[in-house]
């Protein structure tokens, strides 16, 4: 006899603890503001009423890394800014994710010179790349959904 037969139709939901934790994580990701170039305008547009990132639990874009768990790097990262990006990443609490938004953040795009690093993945580990120059808000939302799907498949033992 299973739990369903014992409880009847009382409206009780049973689920694994791992699924509940992953659901809570994906429903409450708070991104840290880190716009370095024109991609930041598209990131702000995704937060506006036309695209509404609030439906994904991203009501608040935090300026403090200690209150956020998702870093969206939007734009090219210079060698002078790279230690700052790393320091902000290190200050974020676990679990934390990084989304590289745009060609400049992923590969420096058309800006190939000595002052820029050739992708933010040289500084911090990147979970999702969003392509485009600059990527549309729809592409950012697709990257966030991809990150949610990746997060839903993680086990609790991965974070211990």
VOMAR-731215 format. One line per field, with one value per residue (C-alpha): chain; residue number from 0; x, y, z. Coordinates in nm, 2 decimals. Last residue first. Example, Ala and Ser with C-alpha at 12.3 -4.5 7.8 and 13.67 -1.06 7.14 Angstrom:
% VOMAR-731215
ch: c(A; A)
i: c(1; 0)
east: c(1.37; 1.23)
north: c(-0.11; -0.45)
up: c(0.71; 0.78)
% end
This chain:
% VOMAR-731215
ch: c(A; A; A; A; A; A; A; A; A; A; A; A; A; A; A; A; A; A; A; A; A; A; A; A; A; A; A; A; A; A; A; A; A; A; A; A; A; A; A; A; A; A; A; A; A; A; A; A; A; A; A; A; A; A; A; A; A; A; A; A; A; A; A; A; A; A; A; A; A; A; A; A; A; A; A; A; A; A; A; A; A; A; A; A; A; A; A; A; A; A; A; A; A; A; A; A; A; A; A; A; A; A; A; A; A; A; A; A; A; A; A; A; A; A; A; A; A; A; A; A; A; A; A; A; A; A; A; A; A; A; A; A; A; A; A; A; A; A; A; A; A; A; A; A; A; A; A; A; A; A; A; A; A; A; A; A; A; A; A; A)
i: c(159; 158; 157; 156; 155; 154; 153; 152; 151; 150; 149; 148; 147; 146; 145; 144; 143; 142; 141; 140; 139; 138; 137; 136; 135; 134; 133; 132; 131; 130; 129; 128; 127; 126; 125; 124; 123; 122; 121; 120; 119; 118; 117; 116; 115; 114; 113; 112; 111; 110; 109; 108; 107; 106; 105; 104; 103; 102; 101; 100; 99; 98; 97; 96; 95; 94; 93; 92; 91; 90; 89; 88; 87; 86; 85; 84; 83; 82; 81; 80; 79; 78; 77; 76; 75; 74; 73; 72; 71; 70; 69; 68; 67; 66; 65; 64; 63; 62; 61; 60; 59; 58; 57; 56; 55; 54; 53; 52; 51; 50; 49; 48; 47; 46; 45; 44; 43; 42; 41; 40; 39; 38; 37; 36; 35; 34; 33; 32; 31; 30; 29; 28; 27; 26; 25; 24; 23; 22; 21; 20; 19; 18; 17; 16; 15; 14; 13; 12; 11; 10; 9; 8; 7; 6; 5; 4; 3; 2; 1; 0)
east: c(2.90; 2.75; 2.75; 2.59; 2.27; 2.22; 2.20; 1.94; 1.73; 2.04; 2.10; 1.74; 1.75; 2.07; 1.90; 1.61; 1.85; 2.02; 1.68; 1.60; 1.92; 1.85; 1.50; 1.66; 1.85; 2.22; 2.45; 2.63; 2.50; 2.57; 2.47; 2.71; 2.61; 2.80; 3.12; 3.41; 3.57; 3.88; 3.98; 3.61; 3.55; 3.68; 3.99; 4.10; 4.12; 4.41; 4.62; 4.37; 4.10; 3.78; 3.56; 3.41; 3.61; 3.55; 3.27; 3.22; 3.26; 3.03; 2.74; 2.63; 2.85; 2.63; 2.80; 2.65; 2.68; 2.59; 2.76; 2.78; 2.92; 3.24; 3.47; 3.28; 3.31; 3.69; 3.72; 3.54; 3.75; 4.07; 3.95; 3.88; 4.24; 4.28; 3.97; 3.64; 3.41; 3.04; 2.76; 2.89; 2.57; 2.67; 2.41; 2.40; 2.33; 2.32; 2.70; 2.77; 2.61; 2.46; 2.16; 1.92; 1.59; 1.28; 1.47; 1.21; 1.17; 0.85; 1.04; 1.25; 0.98; 1.02; 0.81; 0.79; 1.16; 1.42; 1.51; 1.56; 1.82; 2.01; 1.98; 2.14; 2.41; 2.51; 2.63; 2.93; 3.05; 2.73; 2.78; 2.47; 2.45; 2.17; 1.93; 1.82; 1.50; 1.29; 1.58; 1.72; 1.37; 1.30; 1.65; 1.58; 1.24; 1.38; 1.66; 1.42; 1.22; 0.85; 0.52; 0.22; -0.08; -0.41; -0.62; -0.75; -0.65; -0.36; -0.32; -0.38; -0.14; 0.13; 0.15; 0.00)
north: c(1.91; 2.09; 1.79; 1.57; 1.77; 1.66; 1.87; 1.82; 2.12; 2.34; 2.26; 2.32; 2.66; 2.75; 2.68; 2.89; 3.17; 3.14; 3.15; 3.46; 3.62; 3.52; 3.68; 3.99; 4.02; 3.94; 4.23; 4.12; 3.77; 3.44; 3.36; 3.13; 2.93; 2.79; 3.00; 2.94; 3.27; 3.45; 3.28; 3.20; 3.58; 3.55; 3.65; 3.90; 4.26; 4.51; 4.32; 4.36; 4.17; 4.38; 4.22; 3.97; 3.96; 3.58; 3.51; 3.85; 4.03; 3.78; 3.85; 3.74; 3.50; 3.35; 3.26; 3.05; 3.03; 2.78; 2.90; 3.26; 3.54; 3.70; 3.49; 3.60; 3.97; 3.92; 3.75; 4.02; 4.28; 4.09; 4.09; 4.47; 4.58; 4.30; 4.42; 4.24; 4.28; 4.30; 4.15; 3.93; 3.79; 3.67; 3.45; 3.38; 3.72; 3.88; 3.87; 4.01; 4.34; 4.54; 4.31; 4.28; 4.21; 4.05; 3.76; 3.49; 3.37; 3.57; 3.88; 3.86; 4.06; 4.07; 4.37; 4.50; 4.57; 4.32; 4.20; 4.56; 4.60; 4.30; 4.45; 4.77; 4.57; 4.41; 4.76; 4.74; 4.64; 4.54; 4.35; 4.37; 4.06; 3.83; 3.69; 3.33; 3.25; 3.01; 2.80; 2.75; 2.67; 2.41; 2.26; 2.23; 2.07; 1.82; 1.72; 1.68; 1.43; 1.50; 1.44; 1.66; 1.64; 1.74; 1.53; 1.29; 0.96; 0.96; 0.59; 0.51; 0.78; 0.68; 0.33; 0.00)
up: c(0.00; -0.30; -0.55; -0.28; -0.30; -0.66; -0.96; -1.24; -1.14; -1.17; -1.53; -1.62; -1.44; -1.62; -1.95; -1.84; -1.76; -2.10; -2.28; -2.08; -2.20; -2.56; -2.53; -2.39; -2.73; -2.73; -2.81; -3.01; -2.96; -2.78; -2.42; -2.25; -1.94; -1.64; -1.65; -1.42; -1.32; -1.45; -1.77; -1.83; -1.87; -2.23; -2.41; -2.15; -2.27; -2.27; -2.53; -2.81; -2.99; -2.96; -3.23; -2.98; -2.65; -2.65; -2.40; -2.24; -2.57; -2.75; -2.53; -2.18; -1.98; -1.70; -1.38; -1.10; -0.72; -0.46; -0.24; -0.12; -0.35; -0.21; -0.44; -0.75; -0.65; -0.60; -0.94; -1.12; -0.94; -1.04; -1.40; -1.42; -1.50; -1.75; -1.92; -1.93; -2.23; -2.18; -1.97; -1.69; -1.52; -1.18; -1.01; -0.63; -0.49; -0.14; -0.07; -0.42; -0.34; -0.62; -0.62; -0.91; -0.73; -0.86; -1.02; -0.92; -1.28; -1.33; -1.22; -1.53; -1.70; -2.08; -2.18; -1.82; -1.78; -1.64; -1.98; -2.09; -1.81; -1.95; -2.30; -2.17; -2.00; -2.33; -2.43; -2.20; -1.85; -1.68; -1.35; -1.14; -0.92; -1.01; -0.75; -0.81; -0.62; -0.82; -0.94; -0.59; -0.44; -0.71; -0.65; -0.28; -0.33; -0.58; -0.35; -0.06; -0.26; -0.32; -0.15; -0.20; 0.03; -0.12; 0.12; -0.14; 0.03; 0.26; 0.30; -0.07; -0.20; 0.05; -0.11; 0.00)
% end
